[in-house]
C-alpha cells in the first residue's frame, strides 16, 4: 500500500490519479469540479466548512485542515479486493486538538452506484467477506440494507478505518454534491435513516455506532461555478 504522496500544485495534478482520466476528467463532472473547488480553496471549500460548523459537537465548528489527499485508497478485507477510493480524504484537527478523519464522496448527477442487493446478486467469497466486514464496522448487521447504496457504506467505513489508523476521535462522511438539484439525496437520506437520523442539506448528522470514535455524516452543496471549470 503506498504511503508517499506528492503535493498537487494545480487541479490538473488530480487528473492523473483517476482510474479512468479520459472518462472522468470532463467539464461538468464531479472529479474535475472537486479538484478545482478544493484546489482554489487552499483549505476547506466554504460549503464544507459550513457543514462542519453545523455540528452539534462544538469541537467540530472550526476544523483545521492538516492535509487533503485526492483519490485516497483504503483497503478492506479481503485485502486482495479492490480498495475503496475516496474522492478526497482529509485529516483535520478539531478545536480541542482531536484529530478528524473525513472521507469525501463527490457527485454531480452520478448515482451512488449499486444497491447492496444488486452488488451481492452475484456473490463470491470475497464479496461475502467484505459485506460482512462492512456490516460489522458500521453496526448495521441487523438492519434492512438491501436498498442501501453500497458506495455510501464503504465510504463511511473508509473514514472509520482511517480514524483508527491516525487515532482520530472523529470519523466523518461528507457527500460533496455539485448538483444544484441535490440529485440522489434520497439515497443518502435512506442511509442515515439506518441510524435514526433525518438527512438535511448543509447539516452534519451524528451517527450513533456505539464506538469510541464519534461518527458524523453530511451533505454539502458545492458551488455551481466549478461545473464550468
N, C-alpha and C positions, 0 to 999 in steps of 0.2 A: 504494500500500500504506500503511495507516495506521501512524503512528508515535507517536501521542498516546494515552496510557492514563489512565483515570480510576480512582482508588482505590475499592475495594469497602469499604463500611462495614458490610455485613451479608450473609448468604447470599443474600438476595433480590436484591442487586445483580448476582449472577451470572446470574439468570434471563433478563434482557433480552438477554444475549449469545448465547443458544442460537438455533440455526437455526429450531427449532420449539418455542417455550416451552410452548405448551399441551400438546403431546405429550410432551415430555421432562421437564418440571418436575413430577414426581409423587413422592409418598412411596414409598420402596422402590426408586427408580430411581437410576442412577449419578450423573446430573447433580446432583440435589438432595443426595444423600448426600455427594458430593465437596465441594460448596460448604460444607456445614455442618462437615465434618471439617476442611477446610483453614482456614476462617474462624475456627473455635474454637481451632485450634492456635496461631495467630498466628506460626507458623514451619512447620517440617515436622510433620505428624502423626507420632505416636510410631512407628508401624509403618514409615513411610518413613525416618525417622531410623535405625531399627534395620536396615533393608535396606541403607542406605548404609554403616553401621558394619560390616556383614558382609564388605565388600570385601577382597580380598587386597591391594589397594593401600592402605597405611596413611594416605595423604593424604586418602582419602575417608571415613575413620572418624569425622570430625566436620566436616561441611559446613555452612557458614554460609549461610542463605537470604538472598540480597540482594534479590530481587524474585520475585514469582509472578504470572503473568498468566493469568486464566481464558480458556478458549476462544480460545487464541492461534493465529492463522493463519500458515502458512508456504507460500510459493508455489514450486512445482516447474515445470520445463519440461513441456509448453508453458505459458507464463505466462498464456494465456487460459483455461486449465483451472481446475477447482475447486481451492482451496487445501487443504492438509492442516490440520485443526483439532485441536490437542491440547486435552484437557480442562483441563490446566494446563501451562504452560511455566514452568520455574524457572531462574533464573540464580543460581548459588551460588558460594561460594569455599571451596576445599579448604584443608586445614591449612597447606600450603606456599604458599598465596596464589594458586594457579592457579584460573582460572575453570572452572565446571562447568555444562554445558548439559543440562537434564533435560526430556524430553518425557513427560508422564504420560497414559496411556490408562486411563480409569476404567471399571469394569464392575460389574454385579451378575449378572444372568442373561443379559444380551445377548451374542450371539455376536460374533466379530470380523468380521462381515460376510462378503463373498465370498472364495472362494479365488482365487488368481491365474488358474487355468483358467476359473473362472466369470466373472471380471471381464473377461477378454480374449476371451471367447467371441464377442462381437460387436465385432470390432476396428475401430478408427478410427485415423486418422493420429495424432491426439492421444494416444490410449491407447498405441499402439505406441511413440511417442516417450517418453512418461512411463515406461513399463515399462523401456525401455532405459536411461533415466536412473537409475532405482531399482536396477536390477541392477548397473550400474557403480558407483554410490555405495556400495552395500552389499557389493560384491565377491562377487557370487553369480551371475555370468553363466554359470558352468559347473556350477551346482547344479540339482538337480531341485526346482523351486519350484512346480510346478503345484498341489499341495495346500496350499501355504502360504497363510495368510490375508494378503491384500493390505494390510489395515489395519495390521498389525504392521510391514510393510515401510516404509510411508510414515511411520509414527510414529517409527521409529528414524532414518529419513532426516531427519526434522524436527529431531531432536536433533543430528544431524551438521551440517546446514546452519546451524543457529543457533550451534553451536560455532564454525564458520568465521566467521560474522558477528561474533561477540563475541571472537574469538581465544581461545576457551576450549580448554583442554588435554584436557578430558573431555567425552564425549557419552554420555548415559545414557537408555535407555528404561526406564520404570517402568510396569508394569501395577498399578494400584491397584484391587484387586478386593474388593468388599464382600460377595461371595458366600462364605458360610462353608463351602461345599462346593467352593470353587475351580473353579466351572464354567468350561469352555473352557480349562482349564490345559493340556490335551494339545496344543492348537493353539500355545500359547506354547512348549511344550517342543519341538514339531516345528520351530519357527522357530530356536530356539537350537541344535538338532541340526545345522543347516546349518554351524555354526561348531565342531562337535565338542564342544559343551557339554551337560551334563545339567542341566536346569532343576530347581530346588528352591524351594519356597515360602519366602520370607524370606531368600533368599541371592542376592547380586549376582554374576552370572557375567561374566567377561571375555570379550569377543568380539574375536578377532584379525582385524582388517580390513587389517592391514599399512599403516596410515596413521599420521601423526604424532599424530593425535587418539587418545586412549585411550578405548575404547568398552566399555560395560557394558550389561547388561540384567538386570532382576529383577522378581519378582512379590511384591507386598506384600498381605497380607490385611487389609482395612480393619476398623474397629471396627463390629460389628453394630448398635450403638445408633443409628448415624446412618441406618439404614434406616427408622427411625421418626421421624426429624426432620421 
